[in-house]
Amino acid sequence: MEHWTQKRGATPSEYTTLLTNCCVEPALMQTTRMAKAIRALAKAPEVPESELRPMLIRCIQKAYPECTNPEGQQCMIENSNCLDRAINVHGALEWRKPYFRAAMKQLEDRLVQIV
């Protein structure tokens, strides 16, 4: 989180070009909903990467209650495999992976509460 909200002398290399088009001050970034959500996720218990697949399967089972094969469930909108898509998103997140897993854990916990 500090990566985005503190003033720094050097800009991360992957954002040098983008920064020239950005006019948001770090102090303002600290008050956004996204910043608050990331801070909350950073405080959540860490979810090991080994728990990602089983957790995603449980979420798919809850989202598609009639599903008998959650690992083969196709998305109703895109006609792609739900589990593969979620794992691919996670794989592309680099340093944000722990936040994704924490967010998915919170989603799973809330889905369990839904009858």
Secondary structure, 3 states (H helix, E strand, C coil): CHHHHCCCCCCCHHHHHHHCCCCCCHHHHCCCHHHHHHHHHHHCCCCCHHHHHHHHHHHHHHHCCCCCCHHHCECCCCCCEHHHHHHHHHHHCHHHHHHHHHHHHHHHHHHHHCC
